[in-house]
Each structure stands twice: as C-alpha cells, then as structure tokens.
Amino acid sequence: MKRTTILTLLIAAIFIASCGNSKPKEEAKAVEQAPSEWISLFNGENFEGWEMYGEEPIMEQWAVVDGTIVCNQGLGEENSGFNRSIMTTQDFDNFEFELEYKIAKGGNSGIFYHVVESPEFGHDYMTGPEYQVLDDEFSRSESEAYKMAASNYSMHAAAETKKPNPFMEWNKVKIIYNNGHVEHWLNDEKVVEFNEGSEEYKEVLAKSKWANTPSYAASKTGRFSLQNHGDEVYYRNIRVRPL
C-alpha cells in the first residue's frame, strides 16, 4: 500500500472518531441548558410550605378549601379590613411563576415576589413588587390604571388590551423575573414588561409612592406572598420554575 494512501486512511479515521465523540458532548451541553422543572408551591390540602408574614400561626381568615387557598371565604362584597399576608417558606431569585385566582365582586388582593420578612418592614409590600389582583369592573378601592388588575402596582399599568375575567371567575397569572427583566401575563396575554434599573424604571420609581422607600424592590431574591386586603379571594395551581 502506498504511503499516501496510508496517510489518507489515518486522517479519515481520526475525522470519523472526532465526529463520533462530538455527539455526547453536544447532548451533555443540551442537558446542562435544559430548563428547570416546575415546583408546586401548594399541595391542595394544607399550608405546608407556607407561613404568615410576621407572625404565627396562620390566621383563621386563611383556609384551604376544595383544593384552593382562600382568604375571607364567604364575605362577598364585605371587607374585613387589611391584614397579614401568607408567604412561601422558600426564597427564589430568577423565576417563571404561575397561579390562578378568582376574586369577589369589587375585591382587592395581590401577589408579591422577592419579599423579605423583617420586623423593620412590617408588611410584604415594603420589599416585594406586586402583581395587582383586582375586580376592575366593580373596584371599591382603586381607579388609576397603574393600580388596576395585572399592573405592577403603583408603577406600571397593564396594557389596555388585557382581558380579565369577571368577578368569581378564574384568571390565569404568569410572572417572569429574569435578572431584572419582568413580565406580567394575564390569561395568556403579556400585559406588562419592564426592566428594573433602566432609565424608564428609575423615572417611574421617582414619581411613585415607593420613591422614599429604599427597601422596595431592593432584594433580588425572596418569598412569594398572597395579600389579605380584607376581601374574598381564591388561589390555586400555584407553581414556580427557577430560571
């Protein structure tokens, strides 16, 4: 066999071997980049994984009924007065979060993230941004666009195209937080989008009720919490996927 032929065969063998070895590396890389699994935050039976903000035990206004977390069950259009939120016992930083809610006629509640519990703060809203939960149509407590359903409360109004379902009908929520990029979704429509720390964000913050609250949105990790605004509200299918 000629020397040139042997050299050609050796080069071909090396090439084939290298191609054969590339696939496992590519597969390993794909596994490393695969998204995290969804984590259920509510088992549908009890408050395992949840606690009161600032006190124990969980107040009687909160209950688990028919696979849902309910606050102030049976109040209807009555209001029992603002009170303590419940929060997860686990912290999250970057995430995709989902749940469903339904709220009584005219009711008000909220979903908070990156909540930090400390006696110096008193309430979750002192640290955590809020996805507003509200019956827009018959609201008794809010009327400004940036305080209505799906807004980044007192900061960014939800899009006018949003389609909240009527009171006591289920609505689907999604919140995405990824290194300061935030999205609010309502019933499969993206209705709010902003970037923490951007010039636009700073301008909005400076004009908001949080302008003189340095603890607001300061932490980039923390708990999820559900607000007791004194109205009847239900939550279910609560889950998170770390990013």
C-alpha positions as CSV (number, residue, x, y, z in Angstrom):
1,M,0.0,0.0,0.0
2,K,1.3,3.4,-0.9
3,R,2.4,5.8,1.9
4,T,0.0,8.5,0.7
5,T,-2.9,6.0,0.9
6,I,-2.0,5.1,4.5
7,L,-1.8,8.7,5.4
8,T,-5.2,9.4,3.9
9,L,-6.8,6.5,5.8
10,L,-5.3,7.7,9.1
11,I,-6.8,11.2,8.6
12,A,-10.2,9.7,7.7
13,A,-10.1,7.5,10.8
14,I,-9.3,10.5,13.0
15,F,-12.1,12.5,11.5
16,I,-14.7,9.8,12.0
17,A,-13.6,9.3,15.6
18,S,-13.9,13.0,16.3
19,C,-17.4,13.2,14.8
20,G,-18.4,10.2,16.9
21,N,-17.2,11.8,20.1
22,S,-18.9,15.2,19.4
23,K,-22.5,13.9,19.8
24,P,-22.2,13.0,23.6
25,K,-20.6,16.4,24.2
26,E,-23.5,18.1,22.4
27,E,-26.0,16.1,24.3
28,A,-24.4,16.9,27.7
29,K,-24.4,20.6,26.8
30,A,-28.1,20.3,26.0
31,V,-28.8,18.7,29.3
32,E,-27.0,21.5,31.1
33,Q,-29.0,24.2,29.4
34,A,-32.4,22.4,29.8
35,P,-34.9,24.5,31.8
36,S,-35.6,23.7,35.4
37,E,-38.6,21.6,36.4
38,W,-41.7,23.2,37.7
39,I,-42.1,23.2,41.5
40,S,-45.6,23.1,43.0
41,L,-45.9,25.6,45.8
42,F,-49.3,24.4,47.1
43,N,-50.3,20.8,47.6
44,G,-54.1,21.5,47.6
45,E,-54.5,20.0,51.1
46,N,-52.8,22.2,53.7
47,F,-50.4,25.1,54.2
48,E,-47.2,23.0,54.1
49,G,-44.6,25.3,52.6
50,W,-46.4,28.5,53.7
51,E,-46.4,30.7,56.8
52,M,-47.7,34.1,57.9
53,Y,-45.8,37.2,57.3
54,G,-44.6,38.4,60.7
55,E,-46.5,36.1,63.0
56,E,-47.6,32.6,63.8
57,P,-49.8,30.7,63.3
58,I,-51.7,31.2,60.0
59,M,-54.7,33.4,60.8
60,E,-58.2,31.9,60.6
61,Q,-59.1,34.2,57.6
62,W,-56.9,32.0,55.5
63,A,-58.0,28.4,54.8
64,V,-57.6,25.5,52.4
65,V,-61.0,24.7,50.8
66,D,-61.6,22.3,47.9
67,G,-58.0,22.4,46.7
68,T,-57.7,26.2,46.9
69,I,-56.2,28.7,49.2
70,V,-59.0,31.0,50.2
71,C,-58.9,34.3,52.1
72,N,-62.1,35.6,53.8
73,Q,-64.3,32.9,52.4
74,G,-68.0,33.9,52.2
75,L,-67.6,37.7,52.7
76,G,-68.9,38.5,49.2
77,E,-68.9,42.3,48.9
78,E,-68.0,42.9,52.5
79,N,-64.5,43.8,53.7
80,S,-62.9,42.6,56.9
81,G,-60.1,45.1,56.9
82,F,-56.5,44.9,55.7
83,N,-54.5,42.2,57.4
84,R,-51.4,39.9,57.2
85,S,-50.3,38.1,54.1
86,I,-49.2,34.5,53.8
87,M,-45.9,33.7,52.1
88,T,-43.8,30.8,50.9
89,T,-41.2,29.4,53.2
90,Q,-38.7,29.2,50.3
91,D,-36.9,32.0,48.5
92,F,-36.5,32.4,44.8
93,D,-34.4,34.8,42.6
94,N,-35.0,34.3,38.8
95,F,-38.2,32.5,38.0
96,E,-41.3,31.9,36.0
97,F,-44.3,31.8,38.3
98,E,-47.9,30.8,37.7
99,L,-51.2,30.6,39.5
100,E,-54.9,31.0,39.0
101,Y,-57.1,33.3,41.1
102,K,-60.7,34.4,41.4
103,I,-61.9,37.3,43.5
104,A,-65.3,38.5,44.9
105,K,-67.1,41.5,43.4
106,G,-65.2,44.7,43.9
107,G,-62.4,42.8,45.7
108,N,-58.7,43.6,46.0
109,S,-55.7,41.4,46.7
110,G,-52.1,41.0,45.4
111,I,-49.3,38.7,44.6
112,F,-45.8,39.7,45.7
113,Y,-42.3,38.4,44.9
114,H,-38.8,38.9,46.4
115,V,-40.5,39.5,49.7
116,V,-38.1,39.9,52.7
117,E,-39.5,39.3,56.2
118,S,-38.2,41.5,58.9
119,P,-39.7,43.5,61.8
120,E,-38.3,46.7,60.3
121,F,-40.5,46.3,57.3
122,G,-43.8,45.2,58.8
123,H,-45.5,44.1,55.6
124,D,-44.6,42.4,52.4
125,Y,-45.3,45.4,50.2
126,M,-42.4,47.2,51.8
127,T,-40.0,45.0,49.9
128,G,-41.8,43.0,47.3
129,P,-43.2,44.3,44.0
130,E,-46.9,43.5,43.5
131,Y,-48.9,41.9,40.7
132,Q,-52.2,43.5,41.4
133,V,-55.2,41.3,41.8
134,L,-58.5,43.3,41.5
135,D,-62.0,43.1,40.2
136,D,-61.6,46.1,37.9
137,E,-65.2,46.4,36.9
138,F,-66.6,46.9,40.4
139,S,-63.5,48.0,42.2
140,R,-64.2,49.8,45.5
141,S,-60.6,50.6,46.3
142,E,-58.7,51.5,43.1
143,S,-59.4,53.5,39.9
144,E,-56.0,54.6,38.5
145,A,-54.7,52.4,35.6
146,Y,-51.4,51.6,37.3
147,K,-53.2,50.2,40.3
148,M,-55.7,48.0,38.4
149,A,-55.6,44.3,37.7
150,A,-52.3,42.8,36.4
151,S,-50.4,46.1,36.9
152,N,-47.1,46.4,38.6
153,Y,-48.9,48.1,41.5
154,S,-48.4,51.8,41.6
155,M,-45.7,51.6,39.0
156,H,-46.7,50.2,35.6
157,A,-50.2,50.0,34.2
158,A,-51.3,46.8,32.4
159,A,-52.0,47.1,28.7
160,E,-55.4,48.3,27.7
161,T,-55.8,45.1,25.7
162,K,-55.9,43.0,28.9
163,K,-58.9,40.7,29.3
164,P,-59.6,39.9,33.0
165,N,-62.5,37.6,33.6
166,P,-65.4,38.8,35.7
167,F,-65.5,38.5,39.5
168,M,-65.6,34.9,40.9
169,E,-64.3,33.5,37.6
170,W,-60.8,32.1,37.3
171,N,-57.9,34.2,35.9
172,K,-54.5,32.8,34.9
173,V,-51.4,34.7,36.1
174,K,-47.8,34.4,35.0
175,I,-44.9,36.5,36.3
176,I,-41.4,36.2,34.8
177,Y,-38.4,37.7,36.6
178,N,-35.0,37.2,34.9
179,N,-32.1,39.3,36.0
180,G,-34.3,42.4,36.3
181,H,-36.4,41.8,33.2
182,V,-40.0,41.5,34.4
183,E,-43.2,40.4,32.6
184,H,-46.8,40.2,33.8
185,W,-49.2,37.9,31.9
186,L,-52.9,37.7,32.4
187,N,-55.0,35.0,30.7
188,D,-52.1,34.1,28.3
189,E,-51.5,37.7,27.2
190,K,-48.4,39.7,28.2
191,V,-49.7,42.9,29.6
192,V,-46.7,44.5,31.5
193,E,-43.0,44.4,30.6
194,F,-40.1,46.5,32.1
195,N,-36.5,46.3,33.2
196,E,-35.5,47.1,36.8
197,G,-32.7,49.7,36.8
198,S,-33.4,51.1,33.4
199,E,-33.8,54.9,33.0
200,E,-37.5,54.4,32.4
201,Y,-37.8,52.4,35.6
202,K,-35.9,55.0,37.6
203,E,-38.2,57.8,36.3
204,V,-41.3,55.8,37.2
205,L,-40.0,54.9,40.6
206,A,-39.0,58.5,41.4
207,K,-42.7,59.6,40.8
208,S,-44.3,56.6,42.6
209,K,-45.4,56.0,46.2
210,W,-42.2,54.0,46.6
211,A,-39.8,56.9,45.9
212,N,-38.9,57.2,49.5
213,T,-39.0,53.5,50.3
214,P,-35.4,52.2,49.8
215,S,-36.4,48.7,50.7
216,Y,-38.9,48.4,47.8
217,A,-37.7,46.0,45.1
218,A,-34.2,46.2,46.7
219,S,-33.8,42.5,47.1
220,K,-33.3,40.3,44.1
221,T,-34.3,37.1,46.0
222,G,-37.1,36.4,48.4
223,R,-40.5,34.8,49.1
224,F,-43.8,34.9,47.2
225,S,-46.7,36.2,49.2
226,L,-50.5,36.5,48.8
227,Q,-52.2,39.6,50.3
228,N,-55.1,39.8,52.7
229,H,-56.7,43.1,51.7
230,G,-59.8,42.2,53.6
231,D,-61.7,40.8,50.6
232,E,-62.7,37.3,49.5
233,V,-60.1,35.8,47.1
234,Y,-59.2,32.3,46.0
235,Y,-55.8,30.9,44.7
236,R,-54.9,27.5,43.1
237,N,-52.4,25.8,40.8
238,I,-49.5,27.7,42.3
239,R,-46.1,26.8,40.9
240,V,-42.7,28.2,40.0
241,R,-39.9,27.3,37.6
242,P,-36.5,28.6,38.6
243,L,-34.6,30.3,35.7
